[in-house]
Amino acid sequence: MTKRTTAWMILLVLAAAFLGTGAAEAAATVEEWAAAIEARDAGMARAGSLRSELLSEAGKASPIERWRRMVRGEGTPEALAADALALVEELFPAGDPSRWDEVRGFWLPADVPVALAALDAVFHGAAALLLMGGDRAPWLARSLVESLAASDRARTVAFRTAPAEVRSLLEVLAEQAPPPPVGGWPSGTALGRLPFAHGVSGWITETRATMENMTFLNASGVPVGGGGIYAWDRKRGRLYRVLDDEQRRLWLFHDD
């Protein structure tokens, strides 16, 4: 039994005593927790070797090429997972999805926001891993998603309002790689479909984007509150440049 598991057991016993839980019930709860934590630790340990194997098979490609193959589903689950893991390594600082707040920029000339493409790498990668089967792939999928969920901003953007496929993926993860019996994924509503990222495709006024509840992105392609340089229509899966006052006057004049 690991020190971590022992610590959890002590906390549970103390909590049971404080809440007046019966001894037998407390013991059963402690055993369930211990088994779940041990299973998670063992699964995560196995996931590391699979990650190394898939990364060695990823081959050479530009990040946007990997992203396009991944979101189009071009390849076997193993190939898609390898592309996704390579993207995670390339896009997140130190390959750590919990550092999503630090991801920024665009892939030019397509104007694809890197921060949103990084979310695709995590969730498309997790989906491909779940299709692979075996006793390592689900835990590697869980490690990606769990790490991303450690970012407060990612929890808001990618979990509390998530594409329908993400909500389904989280349910499958809970079955194939169950967490300890506490907490869980952030709850929220389903909106739009994968992928998160899209290239810029047209212009929109800030007023219209606000009225249609679009998400604004700043000049670094990062979702922000209030107004922004870009407007992300999550429901329809489109990304627009926001017209500033001068551009709007020129646009209206041309339209006349």
C-alpha positions in Angstrom: 0.0 0.0 0.0 1.4 3.4 -1.0 1.9 6.3 1.4 -0.7 8.2 -0.6 -3.3 5.5 -0.2 -2.6 5.2 3.5 -3.0 9.0 3.9 -6.4 8.8 2.2 -7.5 5.9 4.4 -6.6 7.9 7.5 -8.6 10.9 6.3 -11.6 8.7 5.6 -11.5 7.1 9.0 -11.4 10.5 10.6 -14.2 11.7 8.5 -16.3 8.7 9.3 -15.7 9.2 13.0 -16.6 12.9 12.8 -19.8 12.2 10.8 -20.8 9.3 13.1 -20.6 6.6 10.4 -20.7 3.1 11.6 -17.4 1.1 11.9 -18.4 -1.5 9.4 -19.7 1.1 6.9 -16.5 3.2 7.4 -14.3 0.1 6.8 -16.1 -0.7 3.6 -15.8 2.8 2.4 -12.1 2.9 3.2 -11.6 -0.4 1.3 -13.4 0.9 -1.8 -11.3 4.1 -1.7 -8.1 2.2 -1.3 -8.9 -0.1 -4.2 -9.9 2.8 -6.5 -6.8 4.8 -5.7 -4.5 1.8 -6.2 -6.2 1.0 -9.5 -5.8 4.5 -10.7 -2.1 4.7 -9.7 -1.4 1.4 -11.4 -3.2 2.5 -14.5 -1.4 5.8 -14.8 1.9 4.0 -14.4 1.1 1.7 -17.3 0.0 4.7 -19.4 3.5 6.2 -19.4 5.0 3.3 -21.5 2.2 3.5 -24.1 2.8 7.3 -24.4 6.4 6.7 -25.2 5.6 4.0 -27.7 3.1 6.1 -29.6 5.3 9.2 -29.7 8.1 7.1 -31.2 5.6 6.2 -34.0 4.4 9.7 -34.7 6.8 10.5 -37.5 7.5 14.0 -38.9 4.8 16.5 -39.8 3.9 20.1 -39.2 1.5 20.8 -36.3 -1.3 21.9 -38.6 -0.9 18.8 -40.7 -1.2 16.6 -37.6 -4.2 18.6 -36.5 -6.0 18.3 -39.8 -5.4 14.5 -40.0 -6.6 14.1 -36.4 -9.8 16.1 -36.7 -10.6 14.5 -40.1 -10.0 11.0 -38.6 -7.5 10.1 -41.3 -5.8 7.0 -40.0 -6.0 4.1 -37.6 -6.8 4.8 -33.9 -3.1 4.2 -33.2 -2.0 6.7 -35.8 -4.5 9.3 -34.7 -3.5 8.9 -31.0 0.2 9.3 -32.1 -0.6 12.5 -33.9 -2.6 13.8 -30.9 0.2 13.0 -28.4 2.8 14.7 -30.7 0.6 17.8 -30.8 0.3 17.8 -27.0 4.1 17.7 -26.7 4.4 20.5 -29.3 1.6 22.8 -28.2 1.6 22.6 -24.4 4.6 23.9 -22.4 6.5 20.7 -21.3 3.7 18.7 -22.9 1.5 19.4 -19.9 -2.2 20.1 -20.7 -2.6 21.7 -17.2 -0.7 24.6 -18.7 -3.3 25.4 -21.3 -3.4 29.0 -20.1 0.0 29.5 -21.6 -0.9 28.3 -25.1 -1.5 31.1 -27.6 -1.0 32.2 -31.2 -2.3 31.2 -34.7 -1.3 28.8 -37.4 -0.9 31.0 -40.5 -2.1 31.6 -43.1 -5.2 29.6 -42.1 -5.7 31.6 -38.9 -6.3 28.6 -36.7 -6.1 29.4 -33.0 -3.5 27.3 -31.4 -5.2 27.4 -28.0 -8.3 25.8 -29.4 -6.3 23.3 -31.5 -4.6 22.2 -28.3 -8.0 21.3 -26.8 -8.6 19.2 -29.9 -5.3 17.4 -29.3 -6.5 16.3 -25.8 -10.0 15.3 -26.7 -9.4 13.7 -30.1 -6.4 12.0 -28.6 -8.4 10.6 -25.8 -11.1 9.4 -28.2 -8.6 7.6 -30.4 -7.0 6.0 -27.3 -10.4 4.7 -26.1 -10.8 3.0 -29.6 -7.5 1.3 -29.2 -8.6 -0.9 -26.3 -6.1 -2.7 -24.0 -5.4 -2.0 -20.4 -3.1 1.0 -21.0 -4.9 3.2 -23.5 -7.9 4.2 -21.3 -5.6 5.4 -18.6 -3.5 7.4 -21.0 -6.7 9.0 -22.2 -7.6 9.8 -18.7 -4.2 11.3 -17.9 -4.6 13.7 -20.8 -8.1 14.8 -19.9 -7.4 14.9 -16.1 -4.4 17.1 -16.7 -6.3 19.5 -18.8 -9.1 19.7 -16.2 -6.4 21.0 -13.7 -6.5 24.3 -15.6 -9.3 26.5 -14.2 -9.8 28.3 -17.6 -9.9 25.0 -19.5 -12.5 23.7 -17.1 -14.7 26.7 -18.1 -14.0 26.7 -21.8 -13.7 22.9 -22.5 -15.7 21.2 -19.8 -18.5 23.4 -18.5 -19.6 24.2 -22.1 -18.4 21.3 -24.1 -19.1 19.7 -27.5 -21.5 16.8 -27.4 -18.7 14.3 -28.1 -16.8 15.5 -25.1 -19.6 14.8 -22.7 -20.0 11.3 -24.1 -16.2 10.7 -24.0 -16.2 11.7 -20.3 -18.9 9.1 -19.6 -16.8 6.4 -21.3 -13.7 7.4 -19.5 -15.5 7.1 -16.1 -16.3 3.5 -17.1 -13.0 2.3 -18.5 -10.6 4.3 -16.3 -12.6 5.1 -13.1 -11.4 7.7 -10.7 -11.3 7.5 -6.9 -14.9 7.9 -5.6 -14.8 11.7 -5.1 -15.2 14.8 -7.3 -15.6 14.0 -11.0 -15.6 16.0 -14.1 -17.0 19.6 -14.2 -20.6 19.5 -15.0 -22.1 21.6 -17.8 -24.0 21.7 -21.0 -23.4 20.4 -24.5 -22.8 23.0 -27.2 -21.6 22.4 -30.8 -19.4 19.7 -32.1 -15.8 18.8 -32.3 -13.3 20.2 -33.3 -12.9 23.2 -31.1 -10.6 25.0 -33.6 -11.5 26.4 -37.0 -9.8 28.7 -39.4 -11.2 32.2 -39.7 -14.0 32.4 -42.3 -15.4 35.9 -42.7 -16.3 39.0 -40.7 -19.0 39.8 -38.1 -19.9 42.9 -36.1 -19.3 42.9 -32.3 -23.0 43.6 -31.8 -24.2 40.6 -33.7 -21.6 38.3 -32.1 -22.7 39.5 -28.7 -26.4 39.0 -29.5 -25.7 35.5 -30.7 -23.8 34.6 -27.5 -20.5 34.0 -29.3 -17.2 33.6 -27.5 -14.6 36.3 -28.2 -11.0 35.6 -28.7 -8.2 38.1 -28.2 -5.4 38.8 -30.6 -3.5 35.7 -29.3 -6.5 33.4 -30.1 -7.3 32.9 -26.5 -11.0 32.9 -25.3 -11.8 36.1 -23.3 -14.8 37.7 -21.6 -16.3 40.8 -23.2 -15.2 41.9 -26.7 -12.3 40.6 -28.7 -10.6 40.5 -32.1 -12.3 37.3 -33.1 -15.7 35.8 -32.5 -16.2 32.1 -32.1 -19.6 30.7 -33.0 -19.4 27.5 -31.0 -22.9 26.3 -32.0 -22.2 26.4 -35.7 -18.4 25.7 -35.6 -17.2 28.9 -37.2 -14.7 31.6 -36.4 -15.0 35.2 -37.5 -12.9 38.4 -37.4 -14.7 41.2 -35.6 -15.2 44.4 -37.5 -13.8 47.5 -35.8 -15.5 50.8 -36.3 -13.4 51.8 -39.3 -13.8 48.5 -41.0 -17.5 48.5 -40.4 -17.9 52.0 -42.0 -15.9 50.8 -45.1 -18.0 47.6 -45.2 -21.3 49.4 -45.0 -20.2 51.9 -47.6 -19.1 49.1 -49.9 -22.4 47.3 -49.3 -24.4 50.3 -50.4 
